[in-house]
């Protein structure tokens, strides 16, 4: 069944036999620029969620201990304390990260993936993209 052949070729292509199965005609679609191709001087803060799972090893050790003791927390005090300590540290780190990020405070040697949108916007205000694009234009 050949349903795609009439869709790909025009009648003129078929009549003038420029079409063959081995050499199909590829029409080039011209590019139309709707908006100027230019980067903005700010980023949106849509995706600010933490990517990793916190305290996963401590949680696994706690669950294995609980499964061995029929889910009695009194028989696994060390694992419960370790998990609670890890969770406290994690919440403190997240709060510090959000506090620095919401103010736009730049931390030296911080990776771009670890920066918040406010920190990136602070960098872009300090070093606007327009200055670099003027140097690059050919």
N, CA, C and O atoms as a GROMACS GRO file, in nm:
protein
  552
    1UNK      N    1   0.084  -0.117   0.000
    1UNK     CA    2   0.000   0.000   0.000
    1UNK      C    3   0.089   0.124   0.000
    1UNK      O    4   0.178   0.136   0.083
    2UNK      N    5   0.065   0.215  -0.092
    2UNK     CA    6   0.151   0.330  -0.110
    2UNK      C    7   0.072   0.458  -0.081
    2UNK      O    8   0.029   0.528  -0.173
    3UNK      N    9   0.055   0.487   0.045
    3UNK     CA   10  -0.026   0.605   0.081
    3UNK      C   11   0.057   0.732   0.090
    3UNK      O   12   0.001   0.842   0.081
    4UNK      N   13   0.188   0.722   0.107
    4UNK     CA   14   0.268   0.842   0.127
    4UNK      C   15   0.318   0.903  -0.002
    4UNK      O   16   0.353   1.021  -0.002
    5UNK      N   17   0.323   0.829  -0.112
    5UNK     CA   18   0.376   0.884  -0.237
    5UNK      C   19   0.298   1.005  -0.286
    5UNK      O   20   0.362   1.106  -0.318
    6UNK      N   21   0.166   1.004  -0.294
    6UNK     CA   22   0.096   1.124  -0.340
    6UNK      C   23   0.112   1.243  -0.246
    6UNK      O   24   0.101   1.357  -0.290
    7UNK      N   25   0.138   1.217  -0.120
    7UNK     CA   26   0.153   1.326  -0.026
    7UNK      C   27   0.288   1.395  -0.037
    7UNK      O   28   0.300   1.513  -0.007
    8UNK      N   29   0.390   1.322  -0.079
    8UNK     CA   30   0.525   1.378  -0.083
    8UNK      C   31   0.557   1.451  -0.212
    8UNK      O   32   0.640   1.542  -0.212
    9UNK      N   33   0.495   1.415  -0.321
    9UNK     CA   34   0.533   1.469  -0.451
    9UNK      C   35   0.417   1.544  -0.513
    9UNK      O   36   0.301   1.510  -0.492
   10UNK      N   37   0.450   1.646  -0.589
   10UNK     CA   38   0.347   1.720  -0.659
   10UNK      C   39   0.316   1.652  -0.792
   10UNK      O   40   0.386   1.560  -0.834
   11UNK      N   41   0.211   1.699  -0.858
   11UNK     CA   42   0.173   1.640  -0.987
   11UNK      C   43   0.279   1.668  -1.092
   11UNK      O   44   0.304   1.584  -1.179
   12UNK      N   45   0.344   1.784  -1.085
   12UNK     CA   46   0.448   1.816  -1.183
   12UNK      C   47   0.568   1.724  -1.167
   12UNK      O   48   0.629   1.685  -1.266
   13UNK      N   49   0.600   1.688  -1.044
   13UNK     CA   50   0.712   1.596  -1.022
   13UNK      C   51   0.682   1.460  -1.083
   13UNK      O   52   0.769   1.397  -1.143
   14UNK      N   53   0.559   1.415  -1.068
   14UNK     CA   54   0.523   1.283  -1.119
   14UNK      C   55   0.518   1.284  -1.271
   14UNK      O   56   0.564   1.189  -1.335
   15UNK      N   57   0.464   1.392  -1.330
   15UNK     CA   58   0.452   1.399  -1.476
   15UNK      C   59   0.588   1.408  -1.544
   15UNK      O   60   0.608   1.350  -1.650
   16UNK      N   61   0.679   1.479  -1.486
   16UNK     CA   62   0.810   1.497  -1.548
   16UNK      C   63   0.909   1.390  -1.504
   16UNK      O   64   1.028   1.400  -1.533
   17UNK      N   65   0.861   1.291  -1.436
   17UNK     CA   66   0.938   1.173  -1.394
   17UNK      C   67   1.067   1.209  -1.318
   17UNK      O   68   1.170   1.144  -1.336
   18UNK      N   69   1.060   1.310  -1.236
   18UNK     CA   70   1.174   1.340  -1.150
   18UNK      C   71   1.169   1.259  -1.022
   18UNK      O   72   1.257   1.269  -0.937
   19UNK      N   73   1.067   1.179  -1.010
   19UNK     CA   74   1.047   1.102  -0.888
   19UNK      C   75   1.083   0.957  -0.915
   19UNK      O   76   1.040   0.897  -1.013
   20UNK      N   77   1.162   0.904  -0.828
   20UNK     CA   78   1.187   0.761  -0.831
   20UNK      C   79   1.194   0.714  -0.686
   20UNK      O   80   1.208   0.795  -0.594
   21UNK      N   81   1.185   0.588  -0.668
   21UNK     CA   82   1.188   0.535  -0.531
   21UNK      C   83   1.326   0.551  -0.469
   21UNK      O   84   1.338   0.560  -0.347
   22UNK      N   85   1.427   0.554  -0.550
   22UNK     CA   86   1.563   0.562  -0.496
   22UNK      C   87   1.608   0.706  -0.473
   22UNK      O   88   1.697   0.731  -0.392
   23UNK      N   89   1.547   0.800  -0.543
   23UNK     CA   90   1.590   0.938  -0.532
   23UNK      C   91   1.468   1.028  -0.513
   23UNK      O   92   1.424   1.090  -0.609
   24UNK      N   93   1.414   1.036  -0.392
   24UNK     CA   94   1.295   1.119  -0.372
   24UNK      C   95   1.330   1.267  -0.375
   24UNK      O   96   1.442   1.307  -0.342
   25UNK      N   97   1.234   1.347  -0.415
   25UNK     CA   98   1.251   1.491  -0.420
   25UNK      C   99   1.229   1.547  -0.279
   25UNK      O  100   1.127   1.520  -0.216
   26UNK      N  101   1.324   1.623  -0.232
   26UNK     CA  102   1.314   1.684  -0.100
   26UNK      C  103   1.295   1.833  -0.119
   26UNK      O  104   1.382   1.902  -0.174
   27UNK      N  105   1.183   1.883  -0.074
   27UNK     CA  106   1.157   2.025  -0.086
   27UNK      C  107   1.216   2.097   0.034
   27UNK      O  108   1.201   2.053   0.148
   28UNK      N  109   1.282   2.206   0.008
   28UNK     CA  110   1.340   2.284   0.116
   28UNK      C  111   1.239   2.389   0.161
   28UNK      O  112   1.182   2.461   0.079
   29UNK      N  113   1.217   2.395   0.290
   29UNK     CA  114   1.124   2.491   0.347
   29UNK      C  115   1.205   2.609   0.397
   29UNK      O  116   1.294   2.592   0.480
   30UNK      N  117   1.176   2.729   0.349
   30UNK     CA  118   1.254   2.845   0.392
   30UNK      C  119   1.224   2.879   0.538
   30UNK      O  120   1.112   2.864   0.586
   31UNK      N  121   1.327   2.925   0.607
   31UNK     CA  122   1.314   2.963   0.747
   31UNK      C  123   1.258   3.104   0.755
   31UNK      O  124   1.308   3.195   0.690
   32UNK      N  125   1.154   3.121   0.835
   32UNK     CA  126   1.096   3.253   0.858
   32UNK      C  127   1.119   3.289   1.004
   32UNK      O  128   1.076   3.218   1.095
   33UNK      N  129   1.185   3.398   1.025
   33UNK     CA  130   1.215   3.442   1.162
   33UNK      C  131   1.095   3.520   1.216
   33UNK      O  132   1.066   3.630   1.170
   34UNK      N  133   1.026   3.461   1.314
   34UNK     CA  134   0.909   3.526   1.372
   34UNK      C  135   0.950   3.632   1.476
   34UNK      O  136   0.897   3.742   1.477
   35UNK      N  137   1.045   3.595   1.561
   35UNK     CA  138   1.097   3.685   1.662
   35UNK      C  139   1.247   3.696   1.643
   35UNK      O  140   1.308   3.606   1.586
   36UNK      N  141   1.310   3.803   1.689
   36UNK     CA  142   1.455   3.811   1.675
   36UNK      C  143   1.524   3.700   1.754
   36UNK      O  144   1.487   3.672   1.868
   37UNK      N  145   1.623   3.639   1.693
   37UNK     CA  146   1.695   3.530   1.758
   37UNK      C  147   1.798   3.591   1.852
   37UNK      O  148   1.912   3.619   1.813
   38UNK      N  149   1.757   3.610   1.974
   38UNK     CA  150   1.838   3.682   2.070
   38UNK      C  151   1.807   3.628   2.208
   38UNK      O  152   1.691   3.604   2.242
   39UNK      N  153   1.910   3.611   2.288
   39UNK     CA  154   1.891   3.564   2.425
   39UNK      C  155   1.844   3.678   2.514
   39UNK      O  156   1.874   3.795   2.488
   40UNK      N  157   1.770   3.644   2.618
   40UNK     CA  158   1.720   3.745   2.710
   40UNK      C  159   1.818   3.761   2.826
   40UNK      O  160   1.905   3.677   2.849
   41UNK      N  161   1.802   3.871   2.899
   41UNK     CA  162   1.889   3.899   3.012
   41UNK      C  163   1.833   3.849   3.144
   41UNK      O  164   1.874   3.895   3.250
   42UNK      N  165   1.739   3.754   3.138
   42UNK     CA  166   1.688   3.694   3.261
   42UNK      C  167   1.634   3.555   3.230
   42UNK      O  168   1.602   3.523   3.116
   43UNK      N  169   1.625   3.474   3.334
   43UNK     CA  170   1.571   3.340   3.321
   43UNK      C  171   1.448   3.329   3.411
   43UNK      O  172   1.434   3.403   3.507
   44UNK      N  173   1.362   3.235   3.378
   44UNK     CA  174   1.243   3.216   3.461
   44UNK      C  175   1.274   3.118   3.573
   44UNK      O  176   1.364   3.034   3.559
   45UNK      N  177   1.204   3.127   3.680
   45UNK     CA  178   1.227   3.040   3.795
   45UNK      C  179   1.122   2.932   3.806
   45UNK      O  180   1.068   2.908   3.914
   46UNK      N  181   1.093   2.866   3.697
   46UNK     CA  182   0.986   2.767   3.697
   46UNK      C  183   1.026   2.637   3.763
   46UNK      O  184   0.943   2.571   3.826
   47UNK      N  185   1.152   2.598   3.750
   47UNK     CA  186   1.191   2.467   3.799
   47UNK      C  187   1.295   2.483   3.909
   47UNK      O  188   1.415   2.479   3.883
   48UNK      N  189   1.249   2.500   4.028
   48UNK     CA  190   1.338   2.521   4.143
   48UNK      C  191   1.333   2.403   4.239
   48UNK      O  192   1.371   2.418   4.355
   49UNK      N  193   1.288   2.288   4.194
   49UNK     CA  194   1.274   2.173   4.284
   49UNK      C  195   1.408   2.104   4.304
   49UNK      O  196   1.495   2.108   4.217
   50UNK      N  197   1.424   2.040   4.419
   50UNK     CA  198   1.546   1.964   4.444
   50UNK      C  199   1.542   1.838   4.360
   50UNK      O  200   1.437   1.777   4.342
   51UNK      N  201   1.657   1.798   4.310
   51UNK     CA  202   1.662   1.686   4.217
   51UNK      C  203   1.690   1.554   4.285
   51UNK      O  204   1.648   1.449   4.236
   52UNK      N  205   1.760   1.557   4.396
   52UNK     CA  206   1.800   1.432   4.460
   52UNK      C  207   1.705   1.391   4.571
   52UNK      O  208   1.624   1.470   4.618
   53UNK      N  209   1.717   1.266   4.610
   53UNK     CA  210   1.638   1.214   4.722
   53UNK      C  211   1.725   1.225   4.847
   53UNK      O  212   1.840   1.181   4.848
   54UNK      N  213   1.668   1.283   4.951
   54UNK     CA  214   1.745   1.306   5.073
   54UNK      C  215   1.743   1.183   5.162
   54UNK      O  216   1.640   1.117   5.175
   55UNK      N  217   1.856   1.153   5.222
   55UNK     CA  218   1.869   1.050   5.327
   55UNK      C  219   1.825   0.912   5.281
   55UNK      O  220   1.765   0.837   5.359
   56UNK      N  221   1.854   0.876   5.160
   56UNK     CA  222   1.812   0.746   5.108
   56UNK      C  223   1.882   0.630   5.178
   56UNK      O  224   1.814   0.533   5.212
   57UNK      N  225   2.014   0.632   5.201
   57UNK     CA  226   2.078   0.519   5.270
   57UNK      C  227   2.026   0.500   5.413
   57UNK      O  228   2.005   0.387   5.458
   58UNK      N  229   2.006   0.612   5.484
   58UNK     CA  230   1.955   0.603   5.620
   58UNK      C  231   1.813   0.546   5.622
   58UNK      O  232   1.776   0.471   5.711
   59UNK      N  233   1.735   0.583   5.521
   59UNK     CA  234   1.599   0.532   5.512
   59UNK      C  235   1.598   0.381   5.486
   59UNK      O  236   1.518   0.308   5.543
   60UNK      N  237   1.689   0.335   5.400
   60UNK     CA  238   1.697   0.192   5.371
   60UNK      C  239   1.739   0.112   5.495
   60UNK      O  240   1.683   0.006   5.523
   61UNK      N  241   1.839   0.164   5.568
   61UNK     CA  242   1.880   0.091   5.688
   61UNK      C  243   1.769   0.090   5.793
   61UNK      O  244   1.751  -0.010   5.863
   62UNK      N  245   1.695   0.199   5.803
   62UNK     CA  246   1.582   0.203   5.896
   62UNK      C  247   1.474   0.103   5.856
   62UNK      O  248   1.420   0.033   5.942
   63UNK      N  249   1.442   0.096   5.728
   63UNK     CA  250   1.339   0.002   5.684
   63UNK      C  251   1.381  -0.144   5.699
   63UNK      O  252   1.299  -0.229   5.733
   64UNK      N  253   1.509  -0.173   5.675
   64UNK     CA  254   1.553  -0.312   5.695
   64UNK      C  255   1.547  -0.349   5.843
   64UNK      O  256   1.507  -0.461   5.877
   65UNK      N  257   1.586  -0.257   5.930
   65UNK     CA  258   1.577  -0.286   6.074
   65UNK      C  259   1.432  -0.301   6.117
   65UNK      O  260   1.400  -0.389   6.196
   66UNK      N  261   1.344  -0.216   6.067
   66UNK     CA  262   1.203  -0.225   6.103
   66UNK      C  263   1.139  -0.353   6.051
   66UNK      O  264   1.054  -0.412   6.118
   67UNK      N  265   1.178  -0.395   5.932
   67UNK     CA  266   1.119  -0.519   5.878
   67UNK      C  267   1.165  -0.641   5.956
   67UNK      O  268   1.092  -0.740   5.968
   68UNK      N  269   1.287  -0.635   6.010
   68UNK     CA  270   1.336  -0.748   6.091
   68UNK      C  271   1.268  -0.754   6.228
   68UNK      O  272   1.254  -0.862   6.286
   69UNK      N  273   1.226  -0.638   6.279
   69UNK     CA  274   1.168  -0.633   6.414
   69UNK      C  275   1.018  -0.610   6.413
   69UNK      O  276   0.963  -0.560   6.511
   70UNK      N  277   0.950  -0.646   6.305
   70UNK     CA  278   0.804  -0.631   6.292
   70UNK      C  279   0.759  -0.487   6.316
   70UNK      O  280   0.658  -0.461   6.381
   71UNK      N  281   0.835  -0.394   6.262
   71UNK     CA  282   0.803  -0.251   6.263
   71UNK      C  283   0.785  -0.195   6.405
   71UNK      O  284   0.693  -0.119   6.433
   72UNK      N  285   0.875  -0.235   6.490
   72UNK     CA  286   0.878  -0.182   6.626
   72UNK      C  287   0.993  -0.082   6.634
   72UNK      O  288   1.110  -0.120   6.625
   73UNK      N  289   0.961   0.046   6.649
   73UNK     CA  290   1.064   0.150   6.647
   73UNK      C  291   1.150   0.150   6.773
   73UNK      O  292   1.260   0.204   6.773
   74UNK      N  293   1.102   0.090   6.880
   74UNK     CA  294   1.180   0.087   7.004
   74UNK      C  295   1.301  -0.005   6.992
   74UNK      O  296   1.397   0.009   7.069
   75UNK      N  297   1.299  -0.099   6.898
   75UNK     CA  298   1.411  -0.192   6.881
   75UNK      C  299   1.516  -0.140   6.783
   75UNK      O  300   1.621  -0.202   6.767
   76UNK      N  301   1.491  -0.026   6.719
   76UNK     CA  302   1.587   0.032   6.623
   76UNK      C  303   1.614   0.179   6.657
   76UNK      O  304   1.586   0.266   6.574
   77UNK      N  305   1.666   0.209   6.776
   77UNK     CA  306   1.683   0.351   6.811
   77UNK      C  307   1.796   0.419   6.735
   77UNK      O  308   1.786   0.538   6.703
   78UNK      N  309   1.905   0.346   6.705
   78UNK     CA  310   2.019   0.408   6.636
   78UNK      C  311   1.981   0.448   6.494
   78UNK      O  312   2.019   0.556   6.448
   79UNK      N  313   1.907   0.363   6.424
   79UNK     CA  314   1.868   0.392   6.287
   79UNK      C  315   1.770   0.509   6.281
   79UNK      O  316   1.776   0.593   6.191
   80UNK      N  317   1.678   0.514   6.378
   80UNK     CA  318   1.581   0.623   6.382
   80UNK      C  319   1.652   0.756   6.408
   80UNK      O  320   1.621   0.856   6.344
   81UNK      N  321   1.749   0.755   6.501
   81UNK     CA  322   1.824   0.878   6.531
   81UNK      C  323   1.906   0.923   6.410
   81UNK      O  324   1.914   1.042   6.381
   82UNK      N  325   1.968   0.827   6.341
   82UNK     CA  326   2.048   0.861   6.224
   82UNK      C  327   1.961   0.922   6.114
   82UNK      O  328   2.000   1.019   6.049
   83UNK      N  329   1.843   0.864   6.094
   83UNK     CA  330   1.752   0.917   5.992
   83UNK      C  331   1.702   1.056   6.029
   83UNK      O  332   1.695   1.144   5.944
   84UNK      N  333   1.666   1.077   6.155
   84UNK     CA  334   1.618   1.208   6.198
   84UNK      C  335   1.727   1.314   6.189
   84UNK      O  336   1.699   1.428   6.152
   85UNK      N  337   1.850   1.278   6.223
   85UNK     CA  338   1.962   1.372   6.212
   85UNK      C  339   1.987   1.409   6.066
   85UNK      O  340   2.010   1.525   6.034
   86UNK      N  341   1.983   1.309   5.980
   86UNK     CA  342   2.003   1.335   5.837
   86UNK      C  343   1.893   1.427   5.784
   86UNK      O  344   1.920   1.518   5.706
   87UNK      N  345   1.770   1.403   5.824
   87UNK     CA  346   1.659   1.486   5.777
   87UNK      C  347   1.671   1.630   5.828
   87UNK      O  348   1.639   1.724   5.755
   88UNK      N  349   1.716   1.648   5.952
   88UNK     CA  350   1.736   1.783   6.004
   88UNK      C  351   1.843   1.856   5.924
   88UNK      O  352   1.827   1.973   5.889
   89UNK      N  353   1.954   1.785   5.896
   89UNK     CA  354   2.061   1.846   5.817
   89UNK      C  355   2.012   1.883   5.677
   89UNK      O  356   2.046   1.988   5.624
   90UNK      N  357   1.932   1.795   5.620
   90UNK     CA  358   1.881   1.821   5.485
   90UNK      C  359   1.789   1.943   5.483
   90UNK      O  360   1.801   2.028   5.395
   91UNK      N  361   1.698   1.954   5.579
   91UNK     CA  362   1.609   2.070   5.583
   91UNK      C  363   1.686   2.199   5.608
   91UNK      O  364   1.650   2.304   5.554
   92UNK      N  365   1.792   2.192   5.690
   92UNK     CA  366   1.874   2.311   5.713
   92UNK      C  367   1.947   2.353   5.585
   92UNK      O  368   1.955   2.471   5.554
   93UNK      N  369   2.000   2.254   5.512
   93UNK     CA  370   2.069   2.285   5.386
   93UNK      C  371   1.974   2.344   5.283
   93UNK      O  372   2.010   2.438   5.212
   94UNK      N  373   1.853   2.291   5.274
   94UNK     CA  374   1.754   2.343   5.178
   94UNK      C  375   1.714   2.485   5.215
   94UNK      O  376   1.700   2.570   5.127
   95UNK      N  377   1.695   2.511   5.344
   95UNK     CA  378   1.658   2.646   5.388
   95UNK      C  379   1.770   2.746   5.358
   95UNK      O  380   1.743   2.858   5.315
   96UNK      N  381   1.894   2.706   5.380
   96UNK     CA  382   2.008   2.794   5.350
   96UNK      C  383   2.019   2.820   5.200
   96UNK      O  384   2.046   2.932   5.157
   97UNK      N  385   1.998   2.715   5.120
   97UNK     CA  386   2.003   2.726   4.974
   97UNK      C  387   1.896   2.823   4.924
   97UNK      O  388   1.923   2.907   4.838
   98UNK      N  389   1.775   2.811   4.978
   98UNK     CA  390   1.666   2.899   4.936
   98UNK      C  391   1.689   3.042   4.983
   98UNK      O  392   1.657   3.136   4.911
   99UNK      N  393   1.744   3.058   5.103
   99UNK     CA  394   1.769   3.194   5.154
   99UNK      C  395   1.873   3.265   5.069
   99UNK      O  396   1.855   3.382   5.034
  100UNK      N  397   1.982   3.197   5.036
  100UNK     CA  398   2.084   3.259   4.952
  100UNK      C  399   2.032   3.282   4.811
  100UNK      O  400   2.062   3.384   4.749
  101UNK      N  401   1.955   3.187   4.762
  101UNK     CA  402   1.905   3.198   4.626
  101UNK      C  403   1.802   3.307   4.609
  101UNK      O  404   1.800   3.375   4.507
  102UNK      N  405   1.714   3.325   4.708
  102UNK     CA  406   1.610   3.426   4.695
  102UNK      C  407   1.667   3.567   4.701
  102UNK      O  408   1.610   3.660   4.644
  103UNK      N  409   1.779   3.584   4.769
  103UNK     CA  410   1.844   3.714   4.774
  103UNK      C  411   1.934   3.738   4.653
  103UNK      O  412   1.973   3.852   4.626
  104UNK      N  413   1.968   3.633   4.582
  104UNK     CA  414   2.056   3.647   4.467
  104UNK      C  415   2.202   3.657   4.505
  104UNK      O  416   2.282   3.711   4.429
  105UNK      N  417   2.238   3.607   4.623
  105UNK     CA  418   2.377   3.613   4.669
  105UNK      C  419   2.459   3.512   4.589
  105UNK      O  420   2.423   3.395   4.580
  106UNK      N  421   2.568   3.559   4.532
  106UNK     CA  422   2.654   3.472   4.452
  106UNK      C  423   2.759   3.408   4.542
  106UNK      O  424   2.825   3.475   4.621
  107UNK      N  425   2.773   3.278   4.528
  107UNK     CA  426   2.870   3.201   4.605
  107UNK      C  427   2.984   3.166   4.512
  107UNK      O  428   2.960   3.114   4.402
  108UNK      N  429   3.110   3.191   4.551
  108UNK     CA  430   3.222   3.157   4.463
  108UNK      C  431   3.231   3.006   4.439
  108UNK      O  432   3.199   2.926   4.527
  109UNK      N  433   3.275   2.969   4.322
  109UNK     CA  434   3.295   2.830   4.280
  109UNK      C  435   3.167   2.748   4.286
  109UNK      O  436   3.173   2.627   4.310
  110UNK      N  437   3.053   2.810   4.265
  110UNK     CA  438   2.927   2.736   4.262
  110UNK      C  439   2.895   2.700   4.117
  110UNK      O  440   2.907   2.782   4.027
  111UNK      N  441   2.855   2.576   4.096
  111UNK     CA  442   2.824   2.529   3.961
  111UNK      C  443   2.694   2.592   3.914
  111UNK      O  444   2.609   2.632   3.994
  112UNK      N  445   2.680   2.601   3.784
  112UNK     CA  446   2.560   2.660   3.725
  112UNK      C  447   2.436   2.578   3.756
  112UNK      O  448   2.327   2.634   3.773
  113UNK      N  449   2.450   2.446   3.764
  113UNK     CA  450   2.336   2.361   3.794
  113UNK      C  451   2.286   2.380   3.937
  113UNK      O  452   2.170   2.352   3.967
  114UNK      N  453   2.373   2.428   4.026
  114UNK     CA  454   2.336   2.447   4.166
  114UNK      C  455   2.282   2.586   4.194
  114UNK      O  456   2.239   2.614   4.306
  115UNK      N  457   2.284   2.674   4.095
  115UNK     CA  458   2.238   2.811   4.115
  115UNK      C  459   2.086   2.820   4.100
  115UNK      O  460   2.025   2.745   4.024
  116UNK      N  461   2.028   2.914   4.173
  116UNK     CA  462   1.886   2.941   4.157
  116UNK      C  463   1.867   3.044   4.045
  116UNK      O  464   1.964   3.103   3.996
  117UNK      N  465   1.743   3.064   4.006
  117UNK     CA  466   1.716   3.158   3.898
  117UNK      C  467   1.752   3.302   3.939
  117UNK      O  468   1.794   3.381   3.856
  118UNK      N  469   1.735   3.334   4.067
  118UNK     CA  470   1.770   3.469   4.113
  118UNK      C  471   1.921   3.492   4.104
  118UNK      O  472   1.965   3.602   4.069
  119UNK      N  473   2.000   3.390   4.136
  119UNK     CA  474   2.145   3.404   4.125
  119UNK      C  475   2.188   3.420   3.980
  119UNK      O  476   2.277   3.499   3.949
  120UNK      N  477   2.125   3.345   3.890
  120UNK     CA  478   2.158   3.357   3.748
  120UNK      C  479   2.117   3.494   3.696
  120UNK      O  480   2.190   3.554   3.617
  121UNK      N  481   2.003   3.545   3.740
  121UNK     CA  482   1.960   3.679   3.699
  121UNK      C  483   2.056   3.785   3.750
  121UNK      O  484   2.080   3.885   3.682
  122UNK      N  485   2.111   3.766   3.871
  122UNK     CA  486   2.211   3.859   3.923
  122UNK      C  487   2.335   3.859   3.835
  122UNK      O  488   2.391   3.965   3.806
  123UNK      N  489   2.378   3.741   3.794
  123UNK     CA  490   2.494   3.733   3.704
  123UNK      C  491   2.465   3.799   3.570
  123UNK      O  492   2.550   3.869   3.515
  124UNK      N  493   2.345   3.777   3.516
  124UNK     CA  494   2.311   3.835   3.386
  124UNK      C  495   2.296   3.986   3.394
  124UNK      O  496   2.320   4.055   3.295
  125UNK      N  497   2.258   4.040   3.509
  125UNK     CA  498   2.254   4.185   3.525
  125UNK      C  499   2.394   4.242   3.532
  125UNK      O  500   2.422   4.351   3.483
  126UNK      N  501   2.482   4.166   3.595
  126UNK     CA  502   2.621   4.211   3.610
  126UNK      C  503   2.695   4.205   3.476
  126UNK      O  504   2.772   4.295   3.443
  127UNK      N  505   2.671   4.099   3.400
  127UNK     CA  506   2.734   4.079   3.270
  127UNK      C  507   2.625   4.056   3.166
  127UNK      O  508   2.594   3.941   3.135
  128UNK      N  509   2.564   4.162   3.110
  128UNK     CA  510   2.454   4.144   3.015
  128UNK      C  511   2.500   4.076   2.886
  128UNK      O  512   2.615   4.089   2.843
  129UNK      N  513   2.408   4.004   2.827
  129UNK     CA  514   2.439   3.928   2.706
  129UNK      C  515   2.459   4.020   2.586
  129UNK      O  516   2.536   3.988   2.496
  130UNK      N  517   2.392   4.135   2.585
  130UNK     CA  518   2.403   4.228   2.473
  130UNK      C  519   2.545   4.275   2.448
  130UNK      O  520   2.583   4.294   2.333
  131UNK      N  521   2.625   4.293   2.553
  131UNK     CA  522   2.764   4.336   2.536
  131UNK      C  523   2.845   4.229   2.464
  131UNK      O  524   2.927   4.260   2.377
  132UNK      N  525   2.822   4.102   2.499
  132UNK     CA  526   2.898   3.995   2.437
  132UNK      C  527   2.854   3.972   2.293
  132UNK      O  528   2.936   3.936   2.209
  133UNK      N  529   2.725   3.991   2.264
  133UNK     CA  530   2.675   3.968   2.129
  133UNK      C  531   2.729   4.072   2.032
  133UNK      O  532   2.749   4.042   1.915
  134UNK      N  533   2.754   4.195   2.080
  134UNK     CA  534   2.811   4.297   1.992
  134UNK      C  535   2.953   4.260   1.951
  134UNK      O  536   2.995   4.290   1.839
  135UNK      N  537   3.027   4.195   2.040
  135UNK     CA  538   3.164   4.154   2.009
  135UNK      C  539   3.166   4.035   1.914
  135UNK      O  540   3.259   4.022   1.833
  136UNK      N  541   3.065   3.949   1.923
  136UNK     CA  542   3.065   3.825   1.846
  136UNK      C  543   3.014   3.846   1.704
  136UNK      O  544   3.053   3.771   1.614
  137UNK      N  545   2.929   3.944   1.680
  137UNK     CA  546   2.864   3.961   1.548
  137UNK      C  547   2.969   3.965   1.438
  137UNK      O  548   3.077   4.022   1.454
  138UNK      N  549   2.932   3.904   1.325
  138UNK     CA  550   3.025   3.901   1.213
  138UNK      C  551   2.969   3.970   1.095
  138UNK      O  552   3.034   3.978   0.991
   0.00000   0.00000   0.00000
